[in-house]
Amino acid sequence: MAITDLPDSSDLPVAWHVSTRSGNGGGNCVEAGPVLDGSARYAVRDSKDRTGPTLVYPATAWAAFLTDLHTGRFDFSA
């Protein structure tokens, strides 16, 4: 999975969305969204540090991550 770490997300045009699992700002806050440059990439960042590093994923890797997430692959509560 190719990941690009960008030092400043303010230069990247992204339609950011705060995760519904982030609650009301209690610590584990994540934002993600499509990069609006026609590249079909998706970006992820810490919503508490919006000028910090941003991880950028190709569309195929992002889709695979979402599939794994929805099927419970990352559910370690058991």
Secondary structure, DSSP 4 states (H G I P E B T S, - for coil): ---EEES-GGGS-B--EE-GGGTTTSS--EEEEEBTTSS-EEEEEETT-TTS-EEEEEHHHHHHHHHHHHTTTT----
